[in-house]
Amino acid sequence: MKVDKELRSQIFEIVENQIKINNPPETKLTYERLSQLGYSDFQVKQMIGQCITVEIFEINKSGNPFNEKRYVSNLNKLPKEPFE
């Protein structure tokens, strides 16, 4: 599958903003937890980005608002891929 570098950059920007403003705080906690497990900055942002992508997909598919509970649940499951 071809990687859309612009989309990845935008998702990474969302991750960085969530960490910077500590909202939700679970994003920063997840970043720190995965970094301590030995994952690189890129890998951690990619994993967190998967959780964000799940939310974007669900918003587009269902029209429902951002589901922070599901997002946090998926963050807590990392490094397992989010499937919820």
Buried (B, 14 or more C-beta within 10 A) or exposed (E): EEEEEEEBEEBBEBBBEBBEEEEBEBBBBBBEBBEEEEBEEEBBBBBBBBBBBBBBEBEEEEEEEEBEEBBBBBBBBBEEEBEE
